[in-house]
Amino acid sequence: MRSTLRHGLCLAVTALAVASCGSGDEPYQAAPAWSGRAPSLPSPPAVSTAPVKVGDSYTVAGASHHLRSRIHEKEVTKASISFIGYIVEENIATAPSCAIHKVGKKDPDDCPPAGQPPIEIPSFWIADTKGAGKDAPRIRVLGWAKNFATVFDAMEKYNKLKEIKDPAKDLVKDDIWNVDVPFPLPAVGAKVKVTGKYGFSFAKSSTGLVSDPVNGVLTYEKVEVLEPAPEKAAFKNPPSKH
């Protein structure tokens, strides 16, 4: 008796399931192809063809890629590395007058003037190609001079030199960061091999953290000029008279 009831119940459930999936549903109809206005989509980003390294030195594109990689990050951050690239920007030329003076003098209390951005740390930027714009991968190099007073002293001394014969006497030493200020001073157009500690941030400055979460920054140790710049680095604004 139980077997008969169970069999009957199964038949009823099966019939109900078949009925729910039966011919009462609307048949599938393919949608026509879109004939309206085509969407406006951005162009895909260009894929860099630059090699990761050239000899023993990294390219800007190669190192910045490794820096953002969980697999390769330690390859570029565990020890000092070198880059070969072109200086495409520096902030010596744009230093405000109030910050341009001899070492030992204090910046005026109103330096920078109200409404102007804070004074940057002396920096230069390198890229894989000469004249690369700000949309191209570039790495900021800091730690070669603590302020523009140090750059001012170096410029006064270096403009009288044709070459470095005795580094201990000829080079200007940054006494805070314990590095030799580069000779010649970083200038746009020079091809350089620069060595230092690479990472996302520069923390030596007492004025605050400098970071770049995309391309990273390089804390300077030394630089070799492979091709000189067409013109020497120079201040565009006049030195302070205070």
Backbone torsions as a table, in degrees:
resi	resn	phi	psi	omega
1	MET	NA	-47.4	179.2
2	ARG	-62.0	-38.3	179.7
3	SER	-63.7	-39.5	180.0
4	THR	-65.4	-43.1	178.9
5	LEU	-63.4	-43.9	-179.5
6	ARG	-61.9	-40.0	179.4
7	HIS	-65.3	-40.0	179.6
8	GLY	-67.1	-39.1	178.4
9	LEU	-63.4	-42.0	179.2
10	CYS	-62.0	-41.9	179.3
11	LEU	-64.1	-36.7	-179.5
12	ALA	-68.1	-42.9	179.2
13	VAL	-63.9	-42.4	179.6
14	THR	-62.9	-42.1	-179.9
15	ALA	-63.9	-40.5	178.7
16	LEU	-63.8	-40.9	179.7
17	ALA	-65.0	-41.6	179.3
18	VAL	-64.7	-39.0	-179.0
19	ALA	-65.5	-39.3	-178.9
20	SER	-69.0	-23.4	-179.5
21	CYS	-107.5	19.1	-172.7
22	GLY	-80.3	-159.2	-172.5
23	SER	-76.2	0.8	179.4
24	GLY	-70.1	-23.3	179.9
25	ASP	-71.3	149.9	177.3
26	GLU	-69.9	137.5	179.0
27	PRO	-68.9	150.8	-179.9
28	TYR	-65.8	135.3	175.0
29	GLN	-126.5	126.5	179.9
30	ALA	-67.4	135.0	178.2
31	ALA	-74.9	141.4	178.9
32	PRO	-68.3	156.3	178.4
33	ALA	-63.1	145.5	-179.4
34	TRP	-63.6	126.1	-178.8
35	SER	-114.7	7.1	-179.7
36	GLY	-82.4	-163.7	-178.7
37	ARG	-70.3	134.8	-179.8
38	ALA	-68.4	141.1	179.5
39	PRO	-68.1	150.6	178.1
40	SER	-93.7	109.0	-177.0
41	LEU	-111.9	144.1	177.7
42	PRO	-67.6	152.7	177.6
43	SER	-68.0	146.2	177.8
44	PRO	-65.1	144.9	-179.7
45	PRO	-63.4	147.0	178.9
46	ALA	-71.2	135.6	179.1
47	VAL	-88.9	125.2	-178.4
48	SER	-66.6	137.1	176.4
49	THR	-104.6	6.3	-179.3
50	ALA	-67.1	140.8	176.2
51	PRO	-69.1	159.6	178.0
52	VAL	-68.1	-40.0	-178.6
53	LYS	-135.6	153.6	170.0
54	VAL	-123.3	106.5	-172.7
55	GLY	66.3	-126.8	-179.9
56	ASP	-96.0	5.5	-176.9
57	SER	-112.7	147.5	178.5
58	TYR	-83.6	153.3	166.4
59	THR	-87.1	162.0	178.5
60	VAL	-63.2	-45.2	180.0
61	ALA	-63.6	-41.9	-178.4
62	GLY	-66.1	-46.2	-178.3
63	ALA	-68.3	-41.5	-179.4
64	SER	-66.1	-33.5	174.7
65	HIS	-64.1	-47.1	-179.7
66	HIS	-63.5	-36.4	-178.7
67	LEU	-61.3	-34.7	-178.7
68	ARG	-89.6	1.1	-177.6
69	SER	-98.3	131.2	177.0
70	ARG	-66.7	-26.5	-177.9
71	ILE	-80.4	-41.8	-170.7
72	HIS	-105.1	-2.8	-173.2
73	GLU	-53.8	-45.5	-175.9
74	LYS	-63.7	-24.6	179.6
75	GLU	-63.0	-29.1	-176.8
76	VAL	-109.3	-5.2	-177.4
77	THR	-117.0	-16.2	-173.7
78	LYS	-73.9	-22.4	-179.6
79	ALA	-151.3	170.4	179.0
80	SER	-62.3	143.3	177.4
81	ILE	-131.9	167.8	178.8
82	SER	-116.9	148.4	174.0
83	PHE	-120.4	147.5	166.5
84	ILE	-116.5	126.7	-178.9
85	GLY	-169.4	-176.2	-179.6
86	TYR	-107.3	138.9	173.7
87	ILE	-74.3	118.1	-176.7
88	VAL	-109.9	-8.8	177.9
89	GLU	-162.6	149.2	170.9
90	GLU	-147.4	159.2	-178.5
91	ASN	-110.2	16.0	173.7
92	ILE	-65.1	-46.1	-175.8
93	ALA	-60.1	-31.9	-174.8
94	THR	-99.2	8.3	179.9
95	ALA	-60.5	136.2	179.9
96	PRO	-70.8	149.4	-177.4
97	SER	-54.5	-38.5	-174.9
98	CYS	-64.6	-19.3	-179.1
99	ALA	-97.9	-1.9	-176.8
100	ILE	-101.0	104.1	-179.3
101	HIS	-167.0	175.9	179.9
102	LYS	-69.1	152.9	174.4
103	VAL	-62.8	137.8	-179.4
104	GLY	109.9	-24.5	175.6
105	LYS	-88.0	150.6	-179.1
106	LYS	-94.9	141.1	172.4
107	ASP	-61.2	143.7	176.3
108	PRO	-56.9	155.6	-178.8
109	ASP	-63.4	-26.9	179.9
110	ASP	-97.5	30.6	179.1
111	CYS	-110.1	116.2	0.4
112	PRO	-78.4	158.5	178.7
113	PRO	-58.9	156.2	-179.7
114	ALA	-56.7	138.4	178.4
115	GLY	90.1	-8.7	179.0
116	GLN	-101.5	152.6	-178.2
117	PRO	-66.6	158.2	177.6
118	PRO	-58.8	154.3	179.8
119	ILE	-71.5	130.2	-179.3
120	GLU	-78.3	162.6	169.8
121	ILE	-75.9	139.6	175.8
122	PRO	-51.0	128.7	-173.5
123	SER	-147.3	158.0	164.0
124	PHE	-140.1	158.8	-176.0
125	TRP	-120.2	137.2	178.6
126	ILE	-116.7	148.8	177.5
127	ALA	-137.6	170.0	-177.7
128	ASP	-76.6	-23.6	-178.7
129	THR	-124.5	145.6	179.6
130	LYS	-65.3	134.4	177.5
131	GLY	76.2	13.5	-179.0
132	ALA	-61.0	139.3	-180.0
133	GLY	-79.5	180.0	-176.4
134	LYS	-71.4	-13.2	177.4
135	ASP	-84.1	-9.4	178.5
136	ALA	-87.1	153.2	175.8
137	PRO	-57.5	131.4	179.0
138	ARG	-148.3	150.3	-177.4
139	ILE	-120.2	131.3	179.4
140	ARG	-84.9	134.0	179.8
141	VAL	-112.6	121.6	-178.7
142	LEU	-129.5	167.9	175.0
143	GLY	96.8	7.5	179.9
144	TRP	-97.1	-10.5	174.3
145	ALA	-160.9	133.0	-173.8
146	LYS	-75.3	-27.8	179.9
147	ASN	-159.5	177.8	-176.3
148	PHE	-78.2	-14.7	172.1
149	ALA	-65.8	-41.5	175.9
150	THR	-62.0	-42.2	177.9
151	VAL	-63.8	-39.6	179.1
152	PHE	-60.1	-47.8	178.7
153	ASP	-62.0	-42.4	179.6
154	ALA	-64.5	-41.5	-178.8
155	MET	-63.4	-42.4	178.9
156	GLU	-61.5	-38.7	-178.9
157	LYS	-77.6	-45.0	-174.5
158	TYR	-70.1	-29.0	179.8
159	ASN	-66.2	-14.1	178.4
160	LYS	-97.1	-4.4	-176.6
161	LEU	-108.8	143.3	173.1
162	LYS	-97.2	-28.6	178.5
163	GLU	-157.4	164.5	178.8
164	ILE	-95.0	113.6	178.8
165	LYS	-95.6	-38.5	179.9
166	ASP	-132.7	98.4	-176.6
167	PRO	-53.6	-37.3	-177.7
168	ALA	-62.8	-31.2	-178.9
169	LYS	-99.5	-34.3	-171.4
170	ASP	-86.2	-31.9	-176.5
171	LEU	-86.0	144.2	174.9
172	VAL	-84.9	128.8	-178.5
173	LYS	-98.0	129.3	171.0
174	ASP	-80.0	111.0	-172.0
175	ASP	-73.6	-16.7	179.4
176	ILE	-86.3	-46.5	-177.7
177	TRP	-97.2	-1.1	173.8
178	ASN	54.2	49.0	175.1
179	VAL	-132.8	155.2	174.1
180	ASP	-82.5	130.1	176.3
181	VAL	-65.6	131.2	-173.5
182	PRO	-56.2	140.1	170.9
183	PHE	-122.1	125.0	-8.8
184	PRO	-69.5	165.5	178.2
185	LEU	-62.9	147.0	-176.6
186	PRO	-57.0	127.2	-178.9
187	ALA	-135.0	145.6	-178.0
188	VAL	-61.6	135.4	178.0
189	GLY	103.3	-16.1	-179.9
190	ALA	-75.8	141.8	171.9
191	LYS	-97.0	127.3	-172.2
192	VAL	-133.6	158.0	167.5
193	LYS	-115.8	110.1	-175.0
194	VAL	-115.1	137.8	-176.1
195	THR	-119.6	141.3	177.5
196	GLY	177.4	-170.4	-179.6
197	LYS	-94.8	124.4	-173.1
198	TYR	-104.3	143.9	177.8
199	GLY	-178.9	-170.7	-178.5
200	PHE	-79.8	-19.8	-173.5
201	SER	-143.1	159.6	175.4
202	PHE	-119.3	120.3	-171.9
203	ALA	-117.2	9.7	-178.6
204	LYS	-71.8	-30.1	-172.9
205	SER	-70.1	140.9	176.2
206	SER	-83.6	-7.2	-177.9
207	THR	-92.0	-1.4	177.7
208	GLY	135.2	166.7	-177.7
209	LEU	-79.4	137.2	173.0
210	VAL	-113.4	128.0	-177.3
211	SER	-142.8	159.5	174.4
212	ASP	-144.8	106.0	-175.4
213	PRO	-75.8	-4.9	-178.4
214	VAL	-106.2	-57.0	-175.3
215	ASN	-101.4	-15.2	-179.2
216	GLY	78.0	174.7	177.9
217	VAL	-132.5	157.3	-179.8
218	LEU	-117.3	125.4	174.5
219	THR	-86.8	114.9	-168.7
220	TYR	-63.5	139.9	169.4
221	GLU	-124.0	-46.5	178.2
222	LYS	-161.3	163.7	-179.8
223	VAL	-144.1	145.4	175.2
224	GLU	-123.9	127.1	179.9
225	VAL	-86.2	118.7	179.7
226	LEU	-91.6	-34.8	175.3
227	GLU	-139.1	126.1	-177.2
228	PRO	-69.5	156.2	175.4
229	ALA	-74.2	153.3	178.9
230	PRO	-64.8	-27.3	178.9
231	GLU	-139.3	150.8	177.8
232	LYS	-70.3	155.4	173.8
233	ALA	-65.9	143.5	-178.3
234	ALA	-154.1	150.0	173.4
235	PHE	-77.7	134.4	174.7
236	LYS	-86.0	-31.5	178.8
237	ASN	-89.0	148.8	-179.5
238	PRO	-71.1	151.2	178.1
239	PRO	-62.3	157.5	178.8
240	SER	-66.5	146.7	178.9
241	LYS	-108.2	6.9	-177.5
242	HIS	-74.1	NA	NA
